[in-house]
Amino acid sequence: MLKSVWLVIGFCLSALAHADYRIETVTDGLEYPWSLAFLPDGRMLVTERVGRLRLIDAQGTLQPEPVGGLPTPFVATQAGLMEVALDPGFASDPWIYLSYAHGSEQANNTRLARARLVDGQLRDLQVLFTAQPAKAGASHYGGRIAFLPDDTLVLTLGDGFDLREQAQNPANHIGKIVRLNRDGSVPHDNPLRDQAGAAPEIYSMGHRNVQGIVYDRQRQRLYSHEHGPRGGDELNLIEAGGNYGWPLASHGVDYTGAMITPYTELPGYLSPQLHWTPSVAPSGLTLYTGTGFPSWHGDLFVSTLAEQSVRRIRLLKGKLAGEDVLFEELGERIRGVFDGPDGALYLLTDSAEGRLLRVVPL
């Protein structure tokens, strides 16, 4: 059964648009949950960064045994199992897509795979893509997935923390967003496919660590957000072939306080739709399509780690119209925010005692 936690009233930066809501705990006992996918029969899949894929039944009960057949990820610091996403045609062909860190401490990067979910087990596992080159360390993997209406998908990546200059190098996948056909092949119309020496999978470049992406079908727009360094977190509108400037342009500074670049914008590089300075540490992105909260319909929602909140980004006729800060009363790092098929908003808290929460109207 869902356990009601408390009643709250959303605090708004604008003080113009309030929403009454209740936060319920669907399930707890999750170890650093990272992503959530809704199955057609009411069950849910949740990834745990430590390398487990968990199944929650339609009544909210976490099944004791993880889903079998999962590939073994590299787990350390930020590395591990990340995204789970259902193929848009899952009802007839049950593919699920997974992103995870692959390799070792000395040589690793983001990998994308898919498998069929059959009787609670993964079957027919296929590795679709592995970001190159392999890098040392355990930071900045990106890992979020969005499906586009042309039967392709995009996968977000990171700059590996120590390789930020490579975000401007079209020969590799560091600091990029890549676009693939759902079988892992490269679409014929990718923007750099015919450019000599460029990685053909690249869709956009000049990114730091992209941990949120969503496609707005109504407006036919692809939004993403990425972590800045100390300041300079960004919300971007992604264009095919676009260069988003990192590390040549940024609103942030290094963690030591040292300047990374004197430029916040440069000719030929795309500027963010908005930036957060100081950092909020954006960790997940969704577009609310439900009717439970009519005033929220069509708005973007950004989960945050450092701010321990969810930012509602209001859109009016496709333009940004302000932000509201929600759910700070939880006092928890929020790893992901998800648009539920039942009209609710779902949250994953980022801790060793992580929870799946459901936000419903009063």
Secondary structure as GFF3:
##gff-version 3
##sequence-region A 1 362
A	DSSP	beta_strand	3	9	.	.	.	ID=ss1
A	DSSP	beta_strand	11	12	.	.	.	ID=ss2
A	DSSP	beta_strand	20	30	.	.	.	ID=ss3
A	DSSP	beta_strand	33	38	.	.	.	ID=ss4
A	DSSP	beta_strand	44	48	.	.	.	ID=ss5
A	DSSP	beta_strand	52	56	.	.	.	ID=ss6
A	DSSP	beta_strand	81	86	.	.	.	ID=ss7
A	DSSP	beta_strand	95	103	.	.	.	ID=ss8
A	DSSP	beta_strand	108	118	.	.	.	ID=ss9
A	DSSP	beta_strand	121	130	.	.	.	ID=ss10
A	DSSP	beta_strand	145	147	.	.	.	ID=ss11
A	DSSP	beta_strand	152	156	.	.	.	ID=ss12
A	DSSP	three_ten_helix	164	168	.	.	.	ID=ss13
A	DSSP	beta_strand	176	181	.	.	.	ID=ss14
A	DSSP	beta_strand	202	205	.	.	.	ID=ss15
A	DSSP	beta_strand	210	216	.	.	.	ID=ss16
A	DSSP	beta_strand	221	226	.	.	.	ID=ss17
A	DSSP	beta_strand	233	237	.	.	.	ID=ss18
A	DSSP	beta_strand	274	276	.	.	.	ID=ss19
A	DSSP	beta_strand	282	287	.	.	.	ID=ss20
A	DSSP	three_ten_helix	294	296	.	.	.	ID=ss21
A	DSSP	beta_strand	300	304	.	.	.	ID=ss22
A	DSSP	beta_strand	310	316	.	.	.	ID=ss23
A	DSSP	beta_strand	319	326	.	.	.	ID=ss24
A	DSSP	three_ten_helix	328	330	.	.	.	ID=ss25
A	DSSP	beta_strand	334	339	.	.	.	ID=ss26
A	DSSP	beta_strand	345	349	.	.	.	ID=ss27
A	DSSP	beta_strand	354	361	.	.	.	ID=ss28
###
